[in-house]
Amino acid sequence: MVGQIAPSFTLFNTDKKEVSLHDYAGKNVVLLFFPLAFTSVCTAELCELRDNIATYQNLNAEILAVSVDSPFTLARFKEEQKLPFPLLSDFNKEVSAAYGSLYDTFVFGMKGVSKRSAFVIDKTGTIQHAEVLENAGEVPSFEAVRETLNNLQ
């Protein structure tokens, strides 16, 4: 996927408003997919970004985090964890699939859950970094994400 134009999307955020990738044209975007809100690894992953938000702002990057949870579940998760970036609901699983980030079968036989993954999309909409993890217990290399962003400066 690196070097390709990022698949376009429009999803609902936790305020039940539509957010599109093209809303971020001209900006660098860190696009994260995570399996499920309120799970330990997802919470740790997103809280690491929350705690280092200034680093990403200094690299002129916007963060968008996507899961198949409903906007209502994501709203509660965002509020509880005080996450300062949009959480987007891919309830219909179309965006996760477009980015190759969808499990056929996850734990407990759940079908169609987002794979943990990280993409860096540059100001022109081109994917500059892609990491899709098969093991949901692992987290993407945020060092590689930051390095990619740094090289886009």
Disulfide bonds with the S-S distance in Angstrom:
none
